[in-house]
Amino acid sequence: MQATSKSQPKLGLTNYLPEFRRQLLDIGQWWKNHAVDTHNGGFFGEVSVACNPAPEADKGIVLNARILWFFSELCLHLQQDPDADSDSIEEYRLLAARAFDYVTSHFHDEEFGGAFWCVDYIGKMKEGKKQTYAQAFCIYAYASYYRLSGESRALDLALAYFRSIEQHCVDRKLGGYLEAVTREWHPVTDYRLSDKDLNAPKTMNNHLHVLEAYTGLYRVAPTEEVALALKNSIDWFCENICNAENGHLRLFLEHDWTDVSASYSYGHDVEGSWLLAEALEVLDEPAYSEKYQPTVEALGRSCVEEGIGGLGQVLDTFDFTTQSRHLDSEWWVQAEALVGFLNMWQSTGDPRFKTAFENVWTFIKNHQIDWEHGEWLYHASIDRMKADQGYKLGFWKGPYHNGRAMMEVIRRLESIAEATMSEIQEREERAATA
C-alpha cells in the first residue's frame, strides 16, 4: 500500500501529457505557417499578434539561432515518437535546414568569425557587433542541428564560435565572460544587449546562456577542452552570479564581480535552476553535482516562495528602488517556470513545486496562449489585452522558450510515467508470487 500512495500522485501529473503534446504541435505549426519569408529568404524579422508580417523588419541573430535550434530539436523530438506524422517531421527537417543555410549565409562573419548581431530584411549585415550572448545561441543551435543532420560543418562552426568566445570574451584576470566585443573582437565601451539593460561588462543573462550553450556543445563534443570550459562556466555562474544568501541571481556586474543590479528576476532564477541542473547532469561529475545541487535548489525555492502572483503565474521582477514586484507576465517566464518547477519537484519531492507547476500551466492556458491566432502572447492578457503587446514573432520572441518547455515537460512526464508503471508492474509481480 505504501508504494501505491507514492506512485499515484506521480501518475496524476502524466494526465497532462496530451495537452503538452498538442501544444507543442500547435507551436510548431504556427511557426511553419507564419515565420517563413518566401520573398527575401529565411524567416521574417517580425510578425504581429494577428499574424501579419512586417516584411522589411530587420532580422536578428538571436531570433534566427533560436529558430534553427527549435526546428532541429522539434525534429529530433518527433523522431522518437512512433505516432508522429512522417510528413510533418520532414517539413520540420527542411525548415531546420533552411534556418541553418540562412544563418550561415547571412549572419556568419566570413572575415572575422562569429555571427553578426543583425542584418536587414534582404540579409545584408546591418550591425556587426559581437555579443557573447548571441555567439552562445549560435553554438546552442549548431550543436542541435549537428545532432539532427550529422552535417560536419555545423559542428565545425559550433567549435569555432566556442573557441572565439574562449579566446576573446573571457576575462583572463578575474574570470567570467565579457558581454560584448566589436566585430573584430576588440574591446567595447557599450556592452548593452538591449536598451533596457545596464551598461555592465558582465551579466547574468550572458553567463546563463553560455552555460546553456556549452552544455549543448558538450553533448556532441565531449572533449577535455569543452569539459574544462563547461566547468569554468559552472563555477563562475555559481560562485559569482548566484547569491547563495538569498537564492537569487545577480543580474549586472562590474569587471571585479561587484553587483550593480537594480532588481531580481524571478524568471531567470527558475530558468537558471533547471539549466544549471541540466549542465551538472550532462557534465556527469559527482563532485560538481554534490557541490552545486544546493544552488539549484536555492534558485528554485526563491522563485516559488517569492515570485508567485495572484493567479499562479510567475512575476517578472522585484525592483530594489520601489521595493515592489512588477506584475507583468511575459511568455518566456511562464515557459521556464514550467520546466523549473517540474525539475524541482522531481529532485526534491516538495509538493509546493507540483502545485506551482500545475498553477502555471493553468495560467498559461487561460491567459498566455492566443487561442484565436495561435502561439503565445508576449504579455499575458489579464482582464483585457495589454495595449503594448509587441509582436508574436520578433527580435526577442522566437519558438525557443515555449517550444523547449513543451519538449522538456513531455520528456520528463513520459519518464515519470514509465518509472511509475514499472514500479506498479514490479509490485504486482511481487504480489502474484507471494
C-alpha positions as CSV (number, residue, x, y, z in Angstrom):
1,M,0.0,0.0,0.0
2,Q,2.9,2.3,0.7
3,A,4.2,2.0,-2.9
4,T,0.7,2.8,-4.2
5,S,0.5,6.0,-2.2
6,K,3.8,7.2,-3.6
7,S,3.1,6.3,-7.2
8,Q,-0.4,7.6,-7.7
9,P,0.4,11.4,-7.2
10,K,3.2,11.0,-9.8
11,L,0.9,9.3,-12.2
12,G,-1.6,12.1,-11.8
13,L,0.8,14.7,-13.5
14,T,1.1,12.5,-16.5
15,N,-2.6,13.1,-17.3
16,Y,-1.4,16.4,-18.7
17,L,0.7,14.7,-21.4
18,P,-1.9,15.0,-24.2
19,E,-2.2,18.8,-23.6
20,F,1.5,19.4,-23.8
21,R,1.9,17.2,-26.9
22,R,-0.9,19.1,-28.6
23,Q,0.5,22.5,-27.6
24,L,4.0,21.5,-29.0
25,L,2.5,20.6,-32.3
26,D,0.4,23.8,-32.3
27,I,3.6,25.9,-31.7
28,G,5.4,24.1,-34.5
29,Q,2.5,24.5,-36.9
30,W,2.3,28.2,-36.2
31,W,6.0,28.8,-36.9
32,K,5.8,26.7,-40.0
33,N,2.8,28.7,-41.3
34,H,3.7,32.2,-40.3
35,A,7.5,32.6,-40.0
36,V,8.9,31.7,-43.4
37,D,9.9,34.7,-45.6
38,T,9.4,33.2,-49.1
39,H,10.3,36.5,-50.8
40,N,13.5,37.6,-49.1
41,G,14.7,34.3,-47.8
42,G,14.9,32.8,-44.3
43,F,12.3,33.9,-41.9
44,F,10.5,37.2,-41.2
45,G,12.0,39.6,-38.7
46,E,8.7,40.4,-37.2
47,V,5.1,39.1,-37.3
48,S,2.2,40.8,-35.4
49,V,-0.1,39.4,-32.8
50,A,-2.7,39.0,-35.6
51,C,-0.1,37.1,-37.7
52,N,0.6,39.9,-40.1
53,P,4.3,40.0,-41.2
54,A,6.4,43.2,-41.3
55,P,8.4,42.2,-44.4
56,E,11.0,45.0,-44.1
57,A,11.8,44.4,-40.4
58,D,15.5,43.7,-39.5
59,K,16.4,40.1,-38.8
60,G,18.3,39.4,-35.6
61,I,20.8,36.6,-34.9
62,V,19.2,35.7,-31.6
63,L,15.8,35.0,-33.3
64,N,17.3,33.1,-36.2
65,A,19.6,31.0,-34.0
66,R,16.5,30.1,-31.8
67,I,14.5,29.2,-34.9
68,L,17.4,26.9,-36.0
69,W,17.5,25.4,-32.5
70,F,13.8,24.9,-32.3
71,F,13.2,23.2,-35.7
72,S,16.2,20.9,-35.1
73,E,15.1,19.9,-31.6
74,L,11.4,19.5,-32.7
75,C,12.6,17.1,-35.4
76,L,14.7,15.1,-33.0
77,H,11.8,15.0,-30.6
78,L,9.2,13.8,-33.1
79,Q,11.6,11.2,-34.5
80,Q,11.3,9.5,-31.1
81,D,7.5,9.5,-31.2
82,P,6.1,6.4,-33.0
83,D,2.8,8.3,-33.5
84,A,4.4,11.3,-35.1
85,D,3.4,12.2,-38.7
86,S,6.4,11.4,-41.0
87,D,5.4,14.2,-43.4
88,S,5.5,16.8,-40.6
89,I,8.9,15.5,-39.5
90,E,10.3,16.0,-43.0
91,E,8.8,19.5,-43.2
92,Y,10.4,20.5,-39.9
93,R,13.7,19.0,-41.1
94,L,13.6,21.1,-44.2
95,L,12.8,24.2,-42.0
96,A,15.8,23.4,-39.8
97,A,18.0,23.2,-43.0
98,R,16.5,26.5,-44.2
99,A,17.4,28.1,-40.9
100,F,21.0,26.7,-41.0
101,D,21.5,27.9,-44.5
102,Y,20.3,31.4,-43.8
103,V,22.3,31.8,-40.6
104,T,25.5,30.6,-42.2
105,S,24.9,32.5,-45.4
106,H,23.9,35.9,-43.9
107,F,24.9,36.1,-40.3
108,H,28.2,34.2,-40.3
109,D,31.2,36.6,-40.5
110,E,33.5,35.1,-43.1
111,E,36.2,37.7,-42.4
112,F,36.4,37.7,-38.6
113,G,34.4,34.7,-37.5
114,G,31.4,34.5,-35.3
115,A,27.9,36.0,-36.1
116,F,26.7,39.5,-36.8
117,W,24.1,41.0,-34.4
118,C,21.6,41.7,-37.2
119,V,21.0,42.0,-40.9
120,D,18.4,44.0,-42.8
121,Y,15.4,42.3,-44.4
122,I,17.2,41.3,-47.5
123,G,20.0,39.7,-45.5
124,K,22.7,42.4,-45.6
125,M,24.8,43.0,-42.5
126,K,23.5,46.0,-40.5
127,E,25.3,45.6,-37.1
128,G,28.4,43.6,-36.8
129,K,29.0,43.9,-33.1
130,K,29.7,40.5,-31.4
131,Q,27.5,40.0,-28.3
132,T,28.8,36.9,-26.5
133,Y,25.2,36.0,-25.7
134,A,24.5,35.8,-29.5
135,Q,27.5,33.7,-30.2
136,A,26.4,31.3,-27.5
137,F,23.0,30.9,-29.1
138,C,24.6,30.0,-32.3
139,I,26.7,27.3,-30.6
140,Y,23.5,26.0,-29.0
141,A,21.7,25.9,-32.4
142,Y,24.6,24.5,-34.4
143,A,25.0,21.7,-31.8
144,S,21.4,20.7,-32.2
145,Y,21.5,20.9,-35.9
146,Y,24.5,18.7,-35.9
147,R,22.6,16.1,-33.8
148,L,19.8,16.2,-36.3
149,S,21.7,16.3,-39.6
150,G,25.2,14.9,-38.9
151,E,26.5,17.8,-41.0
152,S,30.1,18.3,-40.1
153,R,30.1,22.0,-40.9
154,A,27.5,22.6,-38.1
155,L,29.9,21.0,-35.5
156,D,32.9,22.8,-37.0
157,L,31.1,26.1,-36.6
158,A,30.0,25.4,-33.1
159,L,33.5,24.6,-32.1
160,A,34.9,27.7,-33.9
161,Y,32.4,30.0,-32.2
162,F,33.2,28.3,-28.9
163,R,37.0,28.9,-29.4
164,S,36.3,32.6,-30.3
165,I,34.4,33.1,-27.0
166,E,37.2,31.4,-25.1
167,Q,39.9,33.5,-26.9
168,H,38.3,36.9,-27.0
169,C,35.5,37.1,-24.4
170,V,36.9,35.6,-21.3
171,D,38.3,37.9,-18.5
172,R,41.7,36.3,-18.0
173,K,42.4,38.1,-14.8
174,L,39.1,37.9,-12.9
175,G,37.2,35.2,-14.7
176,G,33.9,35.2,-16.4
177,Y,32.6,36.3,-19.8
178,L,32.6,39.8,-21.1
179,E,29.3,40.9,-22.5
180,A,30.4,42.2,-25.9
181,V,33.3,43.0,-28.3
182,T,33.5,44.7,-31.6
183,R,33.0,42.9,-34.9
184,E,36.8,42.4,-35.0
185,W,36.8,41.0,-31.4
186,H,38.2,44.2,-29.8
187,P,37.1,45.8,-26.5
188,V,34.0,48.0,-26.4
189,T,32.6,50.6,-24.0
190,D,28.9,50.0,-24.7
191,Y,28.3,46.4,-23.6
192,R,24.5,46.5,-23.6
193,L,22.5,43.7,-25.1
194,S,19.4,45.9,-25.3
195,D,18.3,49.5,-24.4
196,K,16.7,48.3,-21.1
197,D,19.9,46.7,-19.8
198,L,22.6,48.4,-17.7
199,N,25.9,49.0,-19.3
200,A,27.8,46.4,-17.3
201,P,30.7,44.3,-18.6
202,K,29.4,41.1,-17.0
203,T,25.8,40.0,-16.8
204,M,23.8,37.1,-15.5
205,N,22.0,36.7,-18.9
206,N,25.2,36.2,-20.8
207,H,26.7,33.7,-18.3
208,L,23.4,31.7,-18.1
209,H,23.3,31.3,-21.9
210,V,27.0,30.5,-22.3
211,L,26.4,27.8,-19.7
212,E,23.4,26.5,-21.7
213,A,25.4,26.6,-25.0
214,Y,28.4,24.8,-23.6
215,T,26.1,22.1,-22.1
216,G,24.6,21.6,-25.6
217,L,28.1,21.5,-27.2
218,Y,29.4,19.0,-24.6
219,R,26.7,16.6,-25.6
220,V,28.1,16.4,-29.2
221,A,31.8,17.2,-28.5
222,P,32.7,15.7,-25.0
223,T,36.3,16.7,-25.2
224,E,38.7,17.8,-22.5
225,E,38.7,21.3,-24.0
226,V,34.9,21.7,-23.8
227,A,34.7,20.0,-20.4
228,L,37.2,22.5,-18.9
229,A,35.2,25.4,-20.3
230,L,31.9,24.0,-19.1
231,K,33.4,23.5,-15.6
232,N,34.6,27.1,-15.6
233,S,31.2,28.3,-16.8
234,I,29.5,26.4,-13.9
235,D,32.0,27.7,-11.4
236,W,31.7,31.3,-12.5
237,F,27.9,31.1,-12.6
238,C,27.6,29.5,-9.2
239,E,30.3,31.4,-7.3
240,N,29.7,34.9,-8.8
241,I,26.3,35.1,-10.4
242,C,24.3,33.2,-7.8
243,N,23.8,34.8,-4.4
244,A,23.9,31.9,-2.0
245,E,22.4,34.0,0.8
246,N,19.1,34.7,-0.8
247,G,18.8,32.3,-3.7
248,H,18.7,35.0,-6.4
249,L,20.8,35.7,-9.4
250,R,22.9,38.9,-9.6
251,L,21.9,40.5,-12.9
252,F,24.6,43.1,-13.7
253,L,28.2,43.1,-12.5
254,E,31.4,45.1,-12.9
255,H,34.7,43.5,-14.0
256,D,35.5,42.6,-10.4
257,W,32.1,41.0,-10.0
258,T,30.7,43.9,-7.9
259,D,26.9,43.6,-8.1
260,V,25.3,46.7,-9.6
261,S,21.8,45.2,-10.2
262,A,18.6,47.1,-9.7
263,S,16.3,44.1,-9.3
264,Y,15.9,40.4,-9.0
265,S,14.4,38.4,-12.0
266,Y,12.2,35.6,-10.8
267,G,12.0,34.1,-14.3
268,H,15.8,33.9,-14.6
269,D,16.0,32.4,-11.1
270,V,13.8,29.5,-12.0
271,E,15.3,29.2,-15.5
272,G,18.8,29.2,-14.0
273,S,17.8,26.5,-11.6
274,W,17.0,23.9,-14.2
275,L,19.6,24.9,-16.7
276,L,22.3,24.5,-14.0
277,A,20.8,21.1,-13.1
278,E,21.0,20.1,-16.8
279,A,24.6,21.3,-17.0
280,L,25.6,19.2,-14.0
281,E,23.7,16.2,-15.4
282,V,25.5,16.4,-18.8
283,L,28.9,17.1,-17.2
284,D,28.3,14.0,-15.1
285,E,31.0,14.6,-12.4
286,P,29.7,13.7,-8.9
287,A,31.9,16.3,-7.2
288,Y,30.3,19.1,-9.2
289,S,26.8,17.8,-8.7
290,E,27.3,17.4,-5.0
291,K,28.8,20.9,-4.7
292,Y,26.2,22.8,-6.7
293,Q,22.9,20.9,-6.2
294,P,22.2,23.2,-3.2
295,T,22.5,26.1,-5.6
296,V,20.0,24.5,-8.0
297,E,17.5,24.1,-5.1
298,A,18.1,27.6,-3.7
299,L,17.2,29.2,-7.0
300,G,14.0,27.1,-7.4
301,R,12.9,27.9,-3.8
302,S,13.4,31.6,-4.1
303,C,11.1,31.7,-7.1
304,V,8.3,29.6,-5.6
305,E,8.5,31.4,-2.2
306,E,8.7,35.0,-3.5
307,G,7.7,35.2,-7.2
308,I,4.2,33.8,-7.5
309,G,1.4,36.1,-8.5
310,G,-2.3,36.1,-7.5
311,L,-3.2,33.9,-10.5
312,G,-0.5,31.3,-10.0
313,Q,1.8,33.0,-12.6
314,V,5.5,33.8,-12.0
315,L,6.0,37.5,-11.8
316,D,8.6,39.5,-13.7
317,T,11.0,41.2,-11.3
318,F,11.4,42.7,-7.8
319,D,12.6,46.3,-8.0
320,F,15.1,47.4,-5.4
321,T,14.2,51.1,-5.7
322,T,10.4,50.7,-5.2
323,Q,10.7,47.6,-3.1
324,S,7.9,46.1,-5.1
325,R,7.2,43.2,-7.5
326,H,6.4,44.0,-11.2
327,L,3.2,42.3,-12.1
328,D,3.9,41.8,-15.8
329,S,3.6,38.2,-17.1
330,E,5.8,37.5,-20.1
331,W,5.6,34.3,-22.1
332,W,9.2,33.2,-21.5
333,V,8.9,33.5,-17.7
334,Q,5.9,31.1,-17.6
335,A,7.6,28.7,-20.0
336,E,10.8,28.4,-18.0
337,A,8.8,28.2,-14.7
338,L,7.0,25.0,-16.0
339,V,10.3,23.3,-16.5
340,G,12.0,24.7,-13.4
341,F,9.1,23.7,-11.1
342,L,8.8,20.3,-12.5
343,N,12.5,19.7,-12.2
344,M,12.4,20.9,-8.6
345,W,9.5,18.6,-7.8
346,Q,11.4,15.6,-9.4
347,S,14.5,16.3,-7.4
348,T,13.1,17.3,-4.0
349,G,9.6,15.8,-3.9
350,D,8.4,19.1,-2.3
351,P,4.6,19.3,-3.1
352,R,4.9,23.1,-3.4
353,F,6.6,22.7,-6.8
354,K,4.0,20.3,-8.1
355,T,1.3,22.8,-7.2
356,A,3.3,25.6,-8.7
357,F,3.7,23.7,-12.0
358,E,0.0,23.0,-12.3
359,N,-0.9,26.5,-11.5
360,V,1.5,28.0,-14.0
361,W,0.1,25.7,-16.7
362,T,-3.4,26.7,-15.9
363,F,-2.4,30.3,-16.1
364,I,-0.8,29.8,-19.5
365,K,-3.9,28.1,-20.9
366,N,-6.1,30.9,-19.5
367,H,-4.0,34.0,-20.2
368,Q,-0.8,33.3,-22.2
369,I,-1.8,31.2,-25.2
370,D,-3.5,33.1,-28.0
371,W,-6.3,30.6,-28.8
372,E,-7.6,32.8,-31.6
373,H,-4.4,33.5,-33.6
374,G,-2.1,30.8,-32.3
375,E,1.2,30.9,-30.4
376,W,1.7,32.7,-27.1
377,L,1.2,36.3,-26.3
378,Y,4.3,38.3,-25.4
379,H,2.4,39.7,-22.4
380,A,-0.4,37.7,-20.7
381,S,-4.0,39.0,-21.3
382,I,-5.3,39.6,-17.8
383,D,-8.8,41.3,-17.7
384,R,-8.0,43.0,-21.0
385,M,-5.5,42.7,-23.7
386,K,-2.4,44.6,-22.8
387,A,-2.1,47.6,-25.1
388,D,1.7,47.2,-25.8
389,Q,1.5,43.6,-26.9
390,G,4.5,43.9,-29.1
391,Y,4.7,41.1,-31.6
392,K,4.1,37.3,-31.9
393,L,7.4,36.8,-33.7
394,G,10.2,39.4,-33.4
395,F,13.8,40.3,-32.4
396,W,13.3,38.9,-28.9
397,K,10.5,36.4,-29.3
398,G,11.1,33.1,-31.0
399,P,9.8,29.5,-30.5
400,Y,12.7,28.6,-28.2
401,H,11.2,29.3,-24.7
402,N,7.7,27.8,-25.0
403,G,8.7,25.2,-27.6
404,R,11.5,24.0,-25.4
405,A,9.3,24.0,-22.3
406,M,6.8,21.7,-24.1
407,M,9.5,19.2,-25.1
408,E,11.2,19.3,-21.7
409,V,7.9,18.8,-19.9
410,I,6.8,15.9,-22.2
411,R,10.2,14.2,-21.8
412,R,10.0,14.5,-18.0
413,L,6.4,13.4,-17.7
414,E,7.0,10.4,-20.0
415,S,9.9,9.4,-17.8
416,I,7.7,9.7,-14.7
417,A,5.0,7.6,-16.4
418,E,7.5,5.0,-17.4
419,A,9.1,4.8,-14.0
420,T,5.7,4.7,-12.2
421,M,4.3,2.0,-14.4
422,S,7.4,-0.1,-14.0
423,E,7.1,0.4,-10.2
424,I,3.4,-0.7,-10.4
425,Q,4.3,-3.7,-12.5
426,E,7.0,-4.8,-10.2
427,R,4.7,-4.5,-7.2
428,E,2.0,-6.6,-8.9
429,E,4.6,-9.3,-9.9
430,R,5.8,-9.5,-6.3
431,A,2.2,-9.8,-5.1
432,A,1.5,-12.5,-7.6
433,T,4.4,-14.6,-6.5
434,A,3.9,-14.0,-2.7
